[in-house]
């Protein structure tokens, strides 16, 4: 999408749909108040109506509530509502009244960035596999956003460009999530990572296949993948943004289809398990955005990707495997596979790739959805300072994280009977926490944050995400890299 700021007065912008904010306690301007449809305008948050001024423009009036309550997140939601209206009106361009946001006191760049993100995310749709219907064509793509009445175009440029890059990367992650498992294979994810590396000088990709993974001693990834005919991939992307200093590691689980293996899942809803690669999708696309924005920080991403399928070659309950760091694990449930591949990836990230601190994203436990719903992801960490940084960034991007405790007592749930660890406790308690506690065993005491995104990766019902894939975590990771680059 083309996004720009213009000194051109809002009323003179050339756009298919104009949009303005409306706060409680304010009156519409005289030229708008008398337009057909303006009487329907309401200032309450998320109230949207359309007026038709005399010049023939279509004006979306979006309620923003009280000016004191306005935040970047509220603007993302409001912009998503406008994106929906643009689709209904078959508009391909939106002109936004920047001056209408001034009563809230937000920095113009922050406000414009939030609107940019909300509009791009809110206009997302996935129709790659739908046949064209000439009698009912889909709405055209929204391809231009212009902010009118900008007092300083150059000052707004970096903020809205960064917002555009991050939001478009999030939509690319949603594309990967939406693809069925016969298209989004581990090989396809590796090809996407290589494509991004080829497009950016600062980004390099290293892809390991089945034989190389086994030779390295990644027993978790070997065990999970051995039941499938699809070859696994260990994807490593490295962004050289600084050339020195601490390296940020990000790890994303990418099980491209999770049947549960021998401990097979119920058939109802199993088709959704194509999205068990959501953490990996977010990490891959975040790295593309980090490179495009040329963020001044060295970042390494590791994405273990495989299917988890039942066959005569599959790992079995009762098997014992050896992970990359040498620890042994009893397989008590083959459907607790994500932690096995993440364990190897985390070790690879901190030991072989030199990450000084690491964040991992994974659709790891259904318990996270039960505990927190789709509003917050679960956050578990061994480092208070790093956890606080991630929480603050998550709040800024609207990808909220709620910290859960990591107490030594939970280690009892991860202790094996005849091996060092077990991948599934016999007690049905603290499922999200002990999964995180398991992963802690593989970070070599480096500062680490685990984000369980099982409840937020899809069907969040947030206006700019809606039902379906959300791309959760992309903007969070980009913002985290920016924040750490300032240190």
C-alpha positions as CSV (number, residue, x, y, z in Angstrom):
1,X,0.0,0.0,0.0
2,X,1.2,3.5,-0.8
3,X,1.1,5.6,2.4
4,X,2.0,9.3,2.5
5,X,1.4,12.6,4.3
6,X,0.4,15.7,2.4
7,X,0.2,19.4,3.1
8,X,-2.9,19.4,0.9
9,X,-5.9,20.3,3.0
10,X,-8.0,17.3,3.9
11,X,-11.1,18.5,2.0
12,X,-9.1,18.8,-1.2
13,X,-7.6,15.3,-1.1
14,X,-8.3,13.1,-4.0
15,X,-9.5,9.8,-2.5
16,X,-12.4,7.4,-3.0
17,X,-13.3,7.6,0.7
18,X,-12.4,10.4,3.2
19,X,-12.2,9.7,6.9
20,X,-12.4,11.9,10.0
21,X,-12.4,11.3,13.7
22,X,-15.2,12.5,15.9
23,X,-14.7,13.0,19.7
24,X,-17.3,13.3,22.4
25,X,-18.0,16.9,23.4
26,X,-17.2,18.2,19.9
27,X,-19.4,19.3,17.0
28,X,-19.0,18.5,13.4
29,X,-17.7,21.3,11.2
30,X,-20.5,23.3,9.6
31,X,-19.7,22.0,6.1
32,X,-20.0,18.4,7.3
33,X,-22.9,18.9,9.8
34,X,-25.2,19.8,7.0
35,X,-24.3,17.0,4.7
36,X,-26.7,14.1,4.0
37,X,-26.0,11.3,6.5
38,X,-24.2,13.5,9.0
39,X,-27.1,13.3,11.4
40,X,-26.2,9.7,11.9
41,X,-22.8,10.5,13.2
42,X,-22.1,9.5,16.8
43,X,-18.9,10.3,18.8
44,X,-19.0,7.1,20.8
45,X,-16.0,4.8,20.3
46,X,-16.3,2.5,17.2
47,X,-19.5,4.2,16.0
48,X,-19.2,4.8,12.2
49,X,-21.4,6.5,9.7
50,X,-21.0,7.9,6.2
51,X,-21.9,11.4,5.1
52,X,-22.1,12.8,1.6
53,X,-20.9,16.4,1.4
54,X,-21.9,18.6,-1.5
55,X,-18.6,18.1,-3.3
56,X,-19.5,14.5,-4.0
57,X,-17.0,12.9,-1.6
58,X,-17.9,10.1,0.7
59,X,-16.9,10.9,4.3
60,X,-16.6,8.2,6.9
61,X,-17.1,9.7,10.4
62,X,-15.6,7.4,13.0
63,X,-16.4,7.9,16.7
64,X,-13.3,8.0,18.9
65,X,-15.0,8.5,22.3
66,X,-13.3,10.8,24.8
67,X,-10.2,12.6,23.6
68,X,-8.4,11.7,26.9
69,X,-9.0,8.0,26.3
70,X,-7.5,8.0,22.8
71,X,-4.6,5.6,22.3
72,X,-2.7,4.1,19.5
73,X,-4.7,0.9,19.9
74,X,-8.0,2.8,19.7
75,X,-6.8,4.4,16.5
76,X,-5.9,1.0,15.0
77,X,-9.4,-0.2,15.8
78,X,-11.0,2.9,14.3
79,X,-8.9,2.7,11.2
80,X,-9.9,-1.0,10.7
81,X,-13.5,0.1,10.8
82,X,-12.8,2.6,8.1
83,X,-11.0,-0.2,6.1
84,X,-14.2,-2.3,6.3
85,X,-16.2,0.6,5.1
86,X,-13.8,1.2,2.2
87,X,-14.3,-2.4,1.1
88,X,-18.1,-2.0,1.2
89,X,-17.8,1.1,-0.9
90,X,-15.3,-0.5,-3.2
91,X,-12.9,2.3,-2.5
92,X,-9.2,1.8,-3.4
93,X,-7.9,5.0,-1.6
94,X,-8.6,6.6,1.7
95,X,-7.8,10.2,2.7
96,X,-7.5,10.8,6.5
97,X,-8.1,14.0,8.3
98,X,-5.0,14.3,10.5
99,X,-6.2,17.5,12.2
100,X,-9.3,15.6,13.5
101,X,-7.0,13.7,15.9
102,X,-5.3,16.8,17.4
103,X,-7.6,17.1,20.4
104,X,-6.2,13.9,21.9
105,X,-2.7,15.3,22.2
106,X,-1.0,12.3,20.6
107,X,2.2,12.9,18.6
108,X,1.2,13.3,15.0
109,X,3.6,10.6,13.9
110,X,2.3,8.1,16.5
111,X,-1.3,8.8,15.5
112,X,-0.6,8.5,11.8
113,X,1.4,5.2,12.4
114,X,-1.5,3.7,14.3
115,X,-4.0,4.6,11.6
116,X,-1.6,3.2,9.0
117,X,-1.4,-0.1,10.8
118,X,-5.1,-0.4,11.5
119,X,-6.0,0.4,7.9
120,X,-3.6,-2.1,6.4
121,X,-4.4,-4.9,8.8
122,X,-8.1,-4.2,8.6
123,X,-8.1,-4.4,4.8
124,X,-6.6,-7.9,4.9
125,X,-8.4,-10.8,3.1
126,X,-7.3,-14.1,1.8
127,X,-9.0,-15.3,-1.4
128,X,-6.2,-17.1,-3.2
129,X,-8.2,-20.3,-3.7
130,X,-11.6,-18.7,-4.5
131,X,-12.9,-18.8,-8.0
132,X,-13.8,-15.5,-9.6
133,X,-17.5,-14.7,-9.8
134,X,-18.2,-12.1,-12.4
135,X,-21.6,-11.3,-10.8
136,X,-20.2,-10.8,-7.4
137,X,-16.5,-9.7,-7.7
138,X,-14.5,-9.2,-4.5
139,X,-13.9,-5.6,-3.4
140,X,-10.8,-4.1,-5.0
141,X,-7.6,-3.9,-2.9
142,X,-7.1,-0.8,-0.8
143,X,-3.8,0.5,-2.2
144,X,-3.4,4.1,-1.1
145,X,-3.7,6.1,2.2
146,X,-2.9,9.8,2.3
147,X,-3.0,12.0,5.4
148,X,-4.3,15.5,4.6
149,X,-3.3,18.7,6.3
150,X,0.1,17.5,7.5
151,X,2.2,20.5,8.7
152,X,5.5,18.6,8.2
153,X,5.4,15.9,5.5
154,X,9.0,14.9,6.0
155,X,8.7,14.5,9.8
156,X,5.8,12.1,9.4
157,X,7.4,10.0,6.6
158,X,9.6,7.7,8.8
159,X,6.8,6.9,11.2
160,X,4.2,6.0,8.6
161,X,6.7,4.1,6.5
162,X,7.8,2.0,9.5
163,X,4.2,1.3,10.3
164,X,3.5,0.3,6.7
165,X,6.4,-2.1,6.6
166,X,5.5,-3.8,9.9
167,X,1.8,-4.1,9.1
168,X,2.4,-5.5,5.6
169,X,4.8,-8.0,7.1
170,X,2.1,-9.0,9.5
171,X,-0.3,-9.5,6.6
172,X,2.3,-11.7,4.9
173,X,2.5,-13.8,8.0
174,X,-1.3,-14.1,7.9
175,X,-1.0,-15.4,4.3
176,X,1.4,-18.1,5.5
177,X,-1.0,-19.0,8.3
178,X,-3.9,-19.2,5.8
179,X,-2.2,-21.5,3.4
180,X,-3.2,-25.2,3.7
181,X,-0.6,-27.7,4.8
182,X,-0.2,-29.1,1.3
183,X,1.0,-25.7,0.3
184,X,2.8,-24.3,3.4
185,X,5.2,-27.2,3.8
186,X,8.5,-26.9,5.7
187,X,10.2,-26.5,2.3
188,X,7.8,-23.7,1.3
189,X,8.6,-21.8,4.6
190,X,12.3,-22.2,3.9
191,X,11.8,-20.9,0.4
192,X,10.0,-17.9,1.8
193,X,12.9,-17.2,4.2
194,X,15.4,-17.5,1.3
195,X,13.3,-15.2,-0.8
196,X,13.4,-12.5,1.9
197,X,17.2,-13.0,2.4
198,X,17.7,-12.5,-1.4
199,X,15.7,-9.2,-1.2
200,X,17.8,-7.6,1.5
201,X,21.6,-7.2,1.7
202,X,21.6,-7.4,5.5
203,X,19.8,-10.7,5.6
204,X,21.3,-14.1,5.1
205,X,19.6,-17.5,5.3
206,X,20.9,-21.0,6.2
207,X,18.6,-24.0,5.6
208,X,19.3,-27.4,7.1
209,X,17.5,-30.5,5.8
210,X,16.7,-33.9,7.4
211,X,20.2,-35.4,7.2
212,X,21.9,-32.3,8.4
213,X,19.5,-31.9,11.3
214,X,20.2,-35.5,12.3
215,X,24.0,-35.0,12.0
216,X,23.8,-32.0,14.3
217,X,22.1,-34.1,17.0
218,X,18.7,-32.3,17.0
219,X,16.9,-35.3,18.5
220,X,13.7,-33.4,19.1
221,X,13.3,-32.2,15.5
222,X,14.3,-35.6,14.2
223,X,11.8,-37.4,16.4
224,X,8.8,-35.2,15.5
225,X,9.5,-35.2,11.8
226,X,10.2,-38.9,11.3
227,X,6.6,-39.9,10.9
228,X,6.0,-37.6,7.9
229,X,7.1,-37.9,4.3
230,X,7.6,-34.1,4.3
231,X,11.2,-33.3,5.0
232,X,11.8,-31.0,8.0
233,X,13.8,-27.8,7.8
234,X,15.8,-25.8,10.3
235,X,15.6,-22.2,9.0
236,X,18.2,-19.7,10.3
237,X,17.9,-16.0,9.3
238,X,20.5,-13.5,10.3
239,X,20.2,-9.7,10.1
240,X,23.5,-7.8,10.3
241,X,22.3,-4.4,11.5
242,X,25.1,-3.4,13.8
243,X,28.0,-5.7,13.3
244,X,28.9,-5.9,16.9
245,X,27.3,-6.0,20.4
246,X,24.7,-8.4,21.8
247,X,22.7,-10.5,19.4
248,X,18.9,-10.8,19.8
249,X,17.6,-14.3,19.1
250,X,14.1,-15.0,18.0
251,X,12.7,-18.5,17.7
252,X,9.4,-19.5,16.1
253,X,7.6,-22.9,16.2
254,X,6.5,-24.0,12.7
255,X,4.7,-27.3,12.8
256,X,3.0,-27.0,9.4
257,X,0.4,-29.6,10.3
258,X,-0.1,-31.1,13.7
259,X,-2.2,-34.3,13.7
260,X,-0.9,-35.1,17.2
261,X,1.0,-38.0,15.9
262,X,0.3,-41.4,17.5
263,X,-1.4,-39.4,20.3
264,X,-3.8,-38.2,17.6
265,X,-6.1,-35.2,18.0
266,X,-9.9,-35.4,17.7
267,X,-11.1,-34.9,14.1
268,X,-13.2,-31.9,15.0
269,X,-11.2,-28.8,14.4
270,X,-8.1,-30.7,13.2
271,X,-8.0,-28.7,10.0
272,X,-7.1,-25.7,12.1
273,X,-3.8,-27.4,12.9
274,X,-2.4,-26.0,9.7
275,X,-1.8,-22.9,11.8
276,X,0.5,-24.6,14.2
277,X,3.3,-22.8,12.3
278,X,2.1,-19.4,13.4
279,X,5.1,-18.6,15.5
280,X,7.4,-19.5,12.7
281,X,5.5,-17.4,10.2
282,X,5.6,-14.4,12.5
283,X,9.4,-14.8,13.0
284,X,10.1,-15.1,9.3
285,X,8.1,-12.1,8.3
286,X,9.4,-10.0,11.2
287,X,12.9,-10.6,10.0
288,X,11.9,-9.4,6.6
289,X,10.6,-6.2,8.1
290,X,13.6,-5.7,10.4
291,X,15.9,-6.0,7.4
292,X,13.7,-3.6,5.2
293,X,13.8,-1.0,8.0
294,X,17.5,-1.5,8.4
295,X,17.2,-1.7,12.2
296,X,20.6,-1.2,13.9
297,X,20.8,-4.4,15.8
298,X,22.1,-7.9,15.0
299,X,19.2,-10.3,15.1
300,X,19.3,-14.1,14.5
301,X,16.1,-16.0,13.9
302,X,15.7,-19.8,14.1
303,X,12.6,-21.6,12.9
304,X,12.3,-25.4,13.3
305,X,9.7,-26.6,10.8
306,X,8.1,-30.0,10.4
307,X,4.8,-31.9,10.2
308,X,3.7,-34.1,13.1
309,X,2.1,-37.1,11.5
310,X,1.3,-40.7,12.5
311,X,2.9,-43.6,10.6
312,X,5.0,-46.7,11.1
313,X,8.0,-44.4,11.5
314,X,6.5,-42.0,14.1
315,X,7.9,-41.5,17.6
316,X,5.9,-43.4,20.1
317,X,4.7,-42.7,23.7
318,X,7.5,-44.1,25.9
319,X,10.3,-43.3,23.5
320,X,13.4,-41.5,24.9
321,X,15.2,-39.0,22.7
322,X,18.4,-36.9,23.2
323,X,18.1,-33.2,22.5
324,X,20.8,-31.0,20.9
325,X,22.1,-29.9,24.4
326,X,22.5,-33.5,25.5
327,X,19.5,-33.8,27.8
328,X,17.2,-36.8,27.5
329,X,13.5,-36.6,27.2
330,X,10.7,-39.2,27.7
331,X,8.0,-38.9,25.1
332,X,4.8,-39.4,27.1
333,X,2.5,-37.6,24.6
334,X,3.4,-37.2,20.9
335,X,1.0,-34.3,20.7
336,X,3.4,-32.3,23.0
337,X,5.8,-32.0,20.1
338,X,6.2,-28.2,19.9
339,X,8.5,-28.1,22.9
340,X,10.7,-30.8,21.5
341,X,11.5,-28.9,18.3
342,X,11.7,-25.6,20.2
343,X,14.2,-27.1,22.6
344,X,16.7,-27.9,19.8
345,X,16.0,-24.5,18.1
346,X,16.7,-22.6,21.4
347,X,20.0,-24.5,21.9
348,X,21.0,-23.8,18.3
349,X,20.1,-20.1,18.7
350,X,22.1,-19.5,21.9
351,X,25.0,-21.9,21.5
352,X,25.6,-22.0,17.7
353,X,24.3,-18.6,16.7
354,X,25.5,-16.5,19.6
355,X,22.2,-15.0,20.8
356,X,22.8,-13.1,24.1
357,X,19.0,-13.1,24.8
358,X,16.2,-14.8,23.1
359,X,12.4,-14.6,22.6
360,X,10.4,-17.6,21.3
361,X,6.9,-17.6,19.9
362,X,4.8,-20.7,19.7
363,X,1.2,-22.0,19.6
364,X,2.3,-24.3,22.4
365,X,-0.6,-25.1,24.8
366,X,-4.3,-25.0,24.7
367,X,-4.1,-24.1,28.4
368,X,-3.0,-20.6,27.3
369,X,-6.2,-20.1,25.5
370,X,-8.2,-21.4,28.4
371,X,-6.4,-19.1,30.9
372,X,-6.2,-15.9,28.9
373,X,-8.6,-16.2,26.0
374,X,-7.6,-14.4,22.8
375,X,-6.8,-11.0,24.3
376,X,-3.4,-11.7,25.9
377,X,-0.7,-14.2,25.0
378,X,1.1,-15.9,27.9
379,X,4.6,-14.7,28.8
380,X,7.1,-16.7,30.8
381,X,10.6,-15.5,31.5
382,X,13.7,-16.2,33.5
383,X,14.7,-12.5,33.5
384,X,12.6,-9.7,35.1
385,X,14.2,-6.9,33.1
386,X,13.9,-8.5,29.7
387,X,10.3,-9.6,30.5
388,X,9.4,-6.0,31.4
389,X,10.8,-4.7,28.1
390,X,8.8,-7.3,26.1
391,X,5.7,-6.5,28.1
392,X,6.1,-2.7,27.4
393,X,6.6,-3.3,23.7
394,X,3.7,-5.6,23.6
395,X,1.5,-2.9,25.1
396,X,2.7,-0.4,22.5
397,X,1.9,-2.6,19.6
398,X,-1.4,-3.9,21.0
399,X,-0.1,-7.5,21.0
400,X,-0.6,-7.9,24.7
401,X,1.3,-10.3,26.9
402,X,0.5,-11.4,30.4
403,X,3.3,-12.7,32.5
404,X,2.8,-16.1,34.3
405,X,5.1,-17.2,37.2
406,X,8.1,-19.4,36.7
407,X,8.7,-21.1,40.1
408,X,11.2,-23.9,40.8
409,X,8.3,-26.0,42.0
410,X,7.1,-26.4,38.4
411,X,10.3,-28.3,37.6
412,X,8.7,-31.3,39.3
413,X,6.2,-31.5,36.4
414,X,9.0,-31.6,33.8
415,X,11.1,-34.2,35.5
416,X,11.3,-37.6,33.8
417,X,10.9,-41.0,35.3
418,X,13.9,-42.7,33.5
419,X,15.2,-39.7,31.6
420,X,16.2,-36.2,32.5
421,X,12.8,-34.7,31.4
422,X,9.4,-35.6,30.2
423,X,7.5,-33.7,27.5
424,X,4.1,-34.2,29.2
425,X,3.4,-34.3,32.9
426,X,1.0,-36.9,34.3
427,X,-0.8,-34.2,36.3
428,X,-3.2,-32.0,34.4
429,X,-2.1,-28.7,36.0
430,X,-0.2,-25.5,35.1
431,X,0.0,-26.7,31.5
432,X,1.3,-23.5,30.0
433,X,3.7,-22.8,32.8
434,X,5.4,-26.2,32.9
435,X,5.7,-26.2,29.1
436,X,7.6,-22.9,29.5
437,X,9.6,-24.4,32.4
438,X,10.6,-27.3,30.0
439,X,11.9,-24.8,27.4
440,X,14.0,-23.0,30.1
441,X,16.2,-26.1,30.2
442,X,17.5,-25.2,26.8
443,X,18.5,-21.5,26.9
444,X,21.8,-21.9,28.9
445,X,20.6,-19.4,31.5
446,X,20.5,-16.6,28.9
447,X,17.8,-14.0,29.4
448,X,14.7,-15.5,27.7
449,X,11.1,-14.8,27.1
450,X,8.6,-17.4,25.9
451,X,5.4,-16.2,24.3
452,X,2.6,-18.8,24.1
453,X,0.4,-17.4,21.3
454,X,-2.1,-20.3,21.1
455,X,-4.9,-18.0,22.0
456,X,-3.9,-15.0,20.0
457,X,-2.6,-16.5,16.7
458,X,-6.1,-16.7,15.2
459,X,-9.7,-15.8,15.8
460,X,-8.8,-12.9,18.1
461,X,-11.9,-10.9,17.1
462,X,-9.9,-7.7,17.4
463,X,-11.3,-5.4,14.7
464,X,-8.1,-5.2,12.7
465,X,-7.5,-8.9,13.0
466,X,-11.0,-10.4,12.9
467,X,-11.7,-14.1,12.7
468,X,-8.9,-16.2,11.1
469,X,-5.1,-15.7,11.2
470,X,-3.8,-12.6,13.0
471,X,-0.1,-12.6,12.4
472,X,0.3,-12.0,16.1
473,X,3.9,-11.1,17.1
474,X,5.2,-9.6,13.9
475,X,4.9,-6.0,15.0
476,X,6.0,-6.9,18.5
477,X,9.2,-8.4,17.3
478,X,10.0,-5.5,15.0
479,X,9.3,-3.0,17.8
480,X,11.4,-5.0,20.2
481,X,14.3,-4.9,17.8
482,X,13.9,-1.2,17.5
483,X,13.8,-0.7,21.2
484,X,16.9,-2.8,21.8
485,X,18.8,-1.1,19.0
486,X,18.6,2.2,21.0
487,X,20.6,0.6,23.9
